[in-house]
């Protein structure tokens, strides 16, 4: 009898110890989730995997276990901060691409205007072009050398170049295009737009309800169309000017809607 009573007392003691241990150490699954949340740390664009790992572990808990997670608010805030940073990177890519494209088309337009109205319109010169637009002599030398290659001319001197600045300055515009190819600016802008397109797809996949998603899509889409026009401009000087003005007005409106949130 004493043995049985001793056994029962021992069992009760073990149960009490286990309950006490649970109170001290908590549910291991809950503790694991809390540990994963704490490991997120300061949120950056590199935090995606850590946040997704913690969120996946949290989602696998029962509702009772979820209620025990003390730091869920940290996870929720981390996710919101990451989405903001990720979306801002899209905005920044499109905005930077816009500044490059605008600079290129400004130079292109200046060169065209110079070809029509510059130097009394009867002495269009290389020096006049260099003084009018945002290029230097080294860049010009590269451009005309490429022109000689494409035209299959063995020599291309300044007098021949000067004779080419006719027909609404078509060769002068070609030179601006070659200078920007030489700089790699348009390639850089194209890369930024490509990166923005890729990230927009990820944003739609992972956070389809994000409130600024559609605004970013509209901004990117118009900017991408603007880039398409820039690399293959068409029309007369006047229609070119009007098209650029329309694009820039629309882009300014779209950017204004986003810059309060994402602007510096």
N, C-alpha and C positions, 0 to 999 in steps of 0.2 A: 504494500500500500504506500509506504513511504517512498518507494522507488518511483511509483506512478506519479505521486504528487510532485516529486523532484523533477521528473521528466516534463510534466505540465508547466512547472515554474520555469524550467529552462527554455521551453518553447516560447512561452510568453515573453521571456527576456529577449530572445532572439528577434521576435517580431517587433518588440519595442525598439531594439537597436536598429533594425532595418528602417522602421518608420522615422526614427531620429536621423538616420543617415540620409534619407530622402529629403528631409527638411533642411539638412545642412548642405547637401551637395546638389539637390534638385534633380529633375528629370534629365538624363544624359542627352536626349535629343534636343531638348530645350536649350541646355547649356551649349551644345554644339552650334545651334543656330545663333545664339548670342555671341559666341566666340567669332563666328564667321562675320557677323555684322560689325563687331569691333575691329576686325582686321581690315575693313574697307578703308578706314582712316580718312585722310583728306581726299576729297573727290577731284579727279582729273579726267582727262579724256582717256586715260589708260585704266580707269576703274571699272570698265564695263564687265569684265569677267568676274571680278570680286563681287560686284553687286548682283549679277545674275546667279552666281553660286549661292550667295546668302538668300536670295529671294526664292530659289528653287528649294533649298532646304527648309525655309519657312513654310512654303506652300505644301510640303509633304507632311507637316504636323497635323494632328487632329485639332479641332477647334479648342478643346480644353487646353492642349499644349500651347497653341497660339496665344491664348489668353495669359499664359505664364511668361511669355517673352517680354522682358522689361524694356528692351531697347528697340522695339519695332519702329518707333518714330525716327530713329536714326537711319534705319534702312529706307523708310519712306522718303525722308529728306534727301538721302544720298541719291536715290533714283531720280528725284525731281531735279537735283543739281546736275546730275550727269546728262539728263535730257536737255537741260538748258545749255550746258557747255557744248554738247554735240550739235545742237541746232545753231548755236552761235558760230560754230566752225563752218557750217554751211553758209550762213549769212556772210561771214568774213570772206570766204572763197569767192562768192558771187560779187561782193562789193569790190574786192581787189581786182577781179577780172574786169569789172566795169571800168575801173580807173585806167587800166591798161588799154582797153579798147577805145575809150574816149580820147586818150592821149594820142593814139595812133590815128584816129579819124580826124582829130584836130590838125595834126601835121599834114595829113592827106588833103584836107580841105584847104589849108593854107597854101600848100603847093599848087593845088588846082587854081585857087584864086590868083596866085602870083602868075601862073601861066597865062591867065586871061588878061589881067590888069597890070601886072608888074612891069617895071622898066619901060613904061610908055608903050608896052605891048609890041615893040619892034626890036628890042635888044635883050631878049630873055637869055640870061647867062647862068653858068654854073655858080659863080660867086653870089649872084642874086638869090639863087635857090638856097644856098647854104645859110645866107644871112636871114632868110625869111622863115625857115622852118627849123625844127629841133634836131638837126643832124650835124655831124662834124665832117671834116675833110677825109678822115680815115674811113668813115662809114660810106661816104660818097664814093671813094676810090674802090671800095669793095663792090658797091652796087654797079658801077660802070664796068668794072672788070667782068662781073657776071653777065652784064648786058653784051659785052663783046663775045663772050663764050657762046651765049645763046644765039647771037646773030651770026656766029661763025666768022667774025672779023679778026684778022691777025693783029690789027692795031686799032686803037680807038682814042683819038686825041681830042683835046678840048674843043677844037673848032667843029668837029663832027658832032660832039655831044650838044653843042649850042644849036646846031641846025635841027636837032631832034626835038627841041622844045616848041613844037607847033601842034596843030590839031588839038586844041584845048589841053595842051601840056601832058599828053598821054605818056610820054617817056618820063616826065618828071614824077608822075604818079607811080609809075613802075619802079622808079628809084626809091620812093618812100616805102613801097612794099618790100623791096630787097633789103633796105636798111633795117626794117623791123624783123625780117627773117634773120638777118645777121645778129641782131641783138638777142633774138630768141623770145622777145616779149609776147608775141602772139601765141607761140607754143606754150609759154608759161600760162597765159590766160586760158588756153584750151585745156590744159591740165587741171587748172582750178575748177573749171566748169565740169569736167569729167568727174573729178572727185566729189563735187557737190551733187551731181546726179546719182552717183553710187551711194552716197550717204543719205540722200532723200529716200532711196529705196529701202535702206535699213531702217530709217525713221518710220516709214509707213508700215514696215513689217513688224517692228517691235513696239511702236507707240502710235498706233493708227489714230488714236483720239487726241493727240497732242494739239492744243488749240492754235498753234502758229504753223502747223504743217502746211495747210493750203496756201497761206501767205508766202511761205518759203518756196513752194512749188511755182506759184505765179511769178515771183521775182526771178527765180532761176530760168523759167521758160522764156520770159521776155528777154533776159540777158543772153540766153543761148541763141535766140533769133537775131539779136543785135550783133552777136559775134558772126553769125552766118552772113549777115549783110556786110560786115566789115571786111571779111576775107574775099567777098565777091560783090563789090558795090556796082550798082547799075544806075542808068539814067543820066540826065543832064546835070550840070552843076547845080542848077536851081532845085531840081527834084531830089538830088543827093542831099542838099542842105536841109530841105524840108523833112526828108526821111530821118536824118540824124536828129533833128530837133524833136520830131514826134517820139522817137525812141527814148531820147534822154528825158523828155517830160514824163512819159509813162513810167520809166524806171525810177525817176525821182519820187513819183507818187507812191510806187510800190515799196521803195526803200524807206520812205518816211513812215509808212505804216508799221515797219519792223524795227527801225532804229531806236525807238524809245525803249524797246525790250533788249535788243542785241547790240546797239551802238555803244561805242566806248564812252 
